[in-house]
């Protein structure tokens, strides 16, 4: 039992034994420790055990992680320390270092010796074996009373009670616990999920953070090329986008008649299936869809499994062949030359700089990349610098609510062919979606805008779908998700058509 947590997020205090050295905490059922409460994000924090302490790391939640009254990105907790995630309050009760070797066992006693010991205990108790004495009952009652008083003292004054559901499950990858449990933990800052916010690292001053090994000599891990904006004096007026030469991705494709019926999360599967069916039956979209299906294969289209978005469901509905890969595979495997399209689902965990560089060079050499939502922060901003930047208020990222916004296509040509421009389509933004701005002069085209975001954040941050060239390749980024869970069928149709057009152009 490496460590125990005491959890207070409702009318009752509870204790949880944690046997996983890596544990995600949040309100999502995908988390190892699920807590539902006010201010608790779907993936709120990450707990890692290092020897006889636990490191808590902020996963970018809106309310952050509070330790000792302050907002932290990361902090070391020992037995007796507590921390807050929204309205939930957790306390580390004790931490046991994992043994590095099997402990020797005591020699077994003979049956006669065990019986004699048993009789002596019964004699001292003044009762026959197996019967509780009044003293034992009293001790148990006193212990229960003291535990109740202790819980009241520790958690007195906590936030209003909320219902909680706690589940413990396996995690994606184990973490090796150091054998030298008494030493200060070594925490790699590149292995966490940093968010630019007014938070600090509560690490002891004697903890030395390790440096990444030099990788400049390896051509696979060269720093990715930075796309510098064109100086304003040299900038030419934007020419009207020319129709693409790809079959089915031209200009003037008619938009199918689609009812504006709204749908919620419980109807998302049926709504996405309806949108896929409309593309199949539509003449212009059907041509692009057949081109995408004909060029797609398990070797040419990959979808990286995400924490939140599920673009693979849309590709399955569209009957486009693809391979669903674990995100960890992008860390450990080379990108094959046969890969033409990589869909990087929204995730709360960034890739390592090496993997980001590998993907950036793959795009630069001709790959086509689709990123969604948090991908602007986890991959594009750091891996493809000088392209898209998350919208920030000072150092804090601007995050959306769980809502739908009105959107309109900006063009019916190229990658925007067949998308409605009337502004009545609804686009779903999840809680904590990340609006973004486009670096001027990189040749980007905003395919879909939201007037709601324009009024809220300004014209520069009103884009919900944008594409731009990167070397010989191209990137399509979507605010929100490919798999729309709310909105209306018209909004889902826009997302599906953009993806189909992008795949048809990439697989020509």
MOWO-V290420 format. One line per field, one symbol per residue. psi: psi as a letter, one per 20 degrees, with the letter a starting at -180 (. if undefined). burial: 1 if it has 24 or more other ideal C-beta (glycine too) atoms within 12 Angstrom, else 0. A space follows every 50 residues. Layout:
psi: ???
burial: ???
//
This chain:
psi: ngrqqppokbiqqqpppoipiopqpaiqiiqhopporpiorgngrppppo ckrpppppkkqgiapppkjqpqhqqpprpiqrrpnciqpqpogqpppppi qpqqqqqpqrhghhhghghgghghikrqqipprhggggggghggghgghg hgggjpjrrqqqqqppqprrrgpqpppqhnhiqqqopoiijanqpormrr omqqhjoppqqqqpjhiohhkqpqppopqpqhhipqqpqppqpqjqpimc qjpqpqopqkpqqahijhghghhgghhhhhipgghhghghgghhiqrhhi oqopprhgqmhhhghghilpprpoqqhhhhhiqqpqhiphpponqpqipq rqhghghggghgghjjqpppqqdihhhhgghhhmqjeqpqpqncipqpqr rorqqpqqqiqkrcijpjpqjijiqpppprpkqorrqppqjjkqpohprp hghghgirhhkipipqqqqnciaqpppppbqgnpircrhgghhggghggg ggghhhj.
burial: 01101111110011010111111111110111111110111111111111 11111111111111111000111111110011111111111111101100 00000000000000000000000000000000000000000000000000 10011001100101010000110010100000001111001111101010 11100000000000000000101100100000000000000001011111 10101101000110000100111111111101011111111110110001 11111111111111101101111010101110001000111111111111 11111111111111001111111111111111111111111000001111 01011111111111111111001111111111111111100111111111 11100010001111111111101111111111111111111111111111 11111110
//
